[in-house]
């Protein structure tokens, strides 16, 4: 996956999250939970895209 595609996906997700936060009325707690879930999903997706997620799963404690 090219860096341009990753950047485009991040921009689209950011704009969609901003639109939801701005134009959909909801409680502040729900907004915080939605933002946290989206950020966690994006971070996991980025780790998978760059191949770091599999190496993190191989670490044994």
C-alpha positions as a Python dict, from the first residue, in 0.01 Angstrom:
ca = {
    (1, 'X'): (0, 0, 0),
    (2, 'X'): (146, 330, -102),
    (3, 'X'): (209, 617, 133),
    (4, 'X'): (-29, 832, -68),
    (5, 'X'): (-311, 581, -7),
    (6, 'X'): (-239, 576, 366),
    (7, 'X'): (-242, 955, 376),
    (8, 'X'): (-566, 971, 179),
    (9, 'X'): (-737, 722, 413),
    (10, 'X'): (-623, 919, 718),
    (11, 'X'): (-758, 1241, 569),
    (12, 'X'): (-1094, 1082, 483),
    (13, 'X'): (-1129, 927, 830),
    (14, 'X'): (-1040, 1258, 992),
    (15, 'X'): (-1290, 1454, 785),
    (16, 'X'): (-1565, 1199, 851),
    (17, 'X'): (-1495, 1206, 1223),
    (18, 'X'): (-1499, 1586, 1221),
    (19, 'X'): (-1830, 1588, 1032),
    (20, 'X'): (-1986, 1346, 1279),
    (21, 'X'): (-1859, 1546, 1576),
    (22, 'X'): (-1974, 1876, 1429),
    (23, 'X'): (-2310, 1804, 1270),
    (24, 'X'): (-2457, 1509, 1462),
    (25, 'X'): (-2587, 1613, 1803),
    (26, 'X'): (-2490, 1365, 2071),
    (27, 'X'): (-2379, 1356, 2432),
    (28, 'X'): (-2018, 1450, 2506),
    (29, 'X'): (-1947, 1109, 2657),
    (30, 'X'): (-2060, 932, 2342),
    (31, 'X'): (-1842, 1164, 2133),
    (32, 'X'): (-1538, 1082, 2346),
    (33, 'X'): (-1603, 708, 2318),
    (34, 'X'): (-1653, 735, 1941),
    (35, 'X'): (-1331, 934, 1902),
    (36, 'X'): (-1132, 686, 2111),
    (37, 'X'): (-1268, 387, 1920),
    (38, 'X'): (-1190, 545, 1583),
    (39, 'X'): (-837, 640, 1694),
    (40, 'X'): (-767, 288, 1824),
    (41, 'X'): (-897, 130, 1502),
    (42, 'X'): (-685, 366, 1290),
    (43, 'X'): (-373, 295, 1499),
    (44, 'X'): (-425, -82, 1466),
    (45, 'X'): (-482, -41, 1091),
    (46, 'X'): (-161, 163, 1058),
    (47, 'X'): (34, -98, 1253),
    (48, 'X'): (-97, -368, 1017),
    (49, 'X'): (-22, -160, 708),
    (50, 'X'): (339, -104, 811),
    (51, 'X'): (381, -465, 925),
    (52, 'X'): (440, -389, 1291),
    (53, 'X'): (126, -556, 1425),
    (54, 'X'): (242, -910, 1343),
    (55, 'X'): (581, -855, 1503),
    (56, 'X'): (411, -720, 1817),
    (57, 'X'): (196, -1032, 1837),
    (58, 'X'): (510, -1252, 1829),
    (59, 'X'): (656, -1094, 2146),
    (60, 'X'): (643, -1329, 2441),
    (61, 'X'): (657, -1211, 2800),
}
